[in-house]
């Protein structure tokens, strides 16, 4: 492969760069009590800050169990406005600890209009903005189309006190187009708050391959875009023994060359902390210049549904 002799080494990058910062990923179980989950998340943010994290990311829909396992209109009551009670609590702990926070919430935008949304807070507690999940799945036990309107804000970056970040959410992580557009905002790290797990009847036959595919595709996004990727998943079993989901945890951080810097277990609640270094990103992109060599003049067909 052209350029293979220029693979970045594990040593100190040659390219100049400043502004390295630490990210923290909070992998946790969720109970049936939204307030209990919110209180736990606030405590975990404090714990991550004590471990040196400067930008902390919570898992997808951390305030509740993953309610999309069923289609029940009463579960819309879990939604809340942004700003609202949960964002107030997250903003307060962000300011208290001097950390930026990426928080995934069930947003009530208006009566009958709901989104799967991330709110980003800076280290002074100010809200930097929101991202609404663009790709909405509809699979057994993942009935998200019943609850969520597709996002309408596009792919954005957020300039925290510590560095520029971007965010996608769970099902977004399978789409190279989304990763590319998010990466082109100039961010150093792409966060993926996630809720993904095994159907009980599938785990034995397909479980290892499913989890491996999930990790591989995101590491691929890191490599193809020369960006750090930080994926944070929930853990624990939710639902009935025969109609529930076993979330596979495995939260991880990949560097821009696809090397895994930190990874959590499948079963345990954990806080990961990893270093994001723009100098490493610069070095990788100089030696494997995929962004330079893109043929932006030849990609218009990607806007078609099918080209067969």
Secondary structure, 3 states (H helix, E strand, C coil): CCCHHHCCCCCCCCCCCCCCEEEEEEECCCCCCHHHHHHHHHHHHHHHHHCCCCEEEECCCCCCCCHHHCCCHHHHHHCECCCCHHHHHHHHHHHHHCCEEEEEEEEEEECCEEEEEEEEECCCCCEEEEEECCCCCCECCECHHHCCCCCCCCCCEEECCCCEEEEEEHHHHHCHHHHHHHHCCCCCEEEEEECCEEECCCHHHHHHHHHHHHHHHHHHHHHHHCCEEEEEECEEEEEECCEEEEEECCCEEECCCCCEEEECCCCCCEEEEEEECHHHHHHHHHHCCCCCCCCCCCCHHHHCCCCC
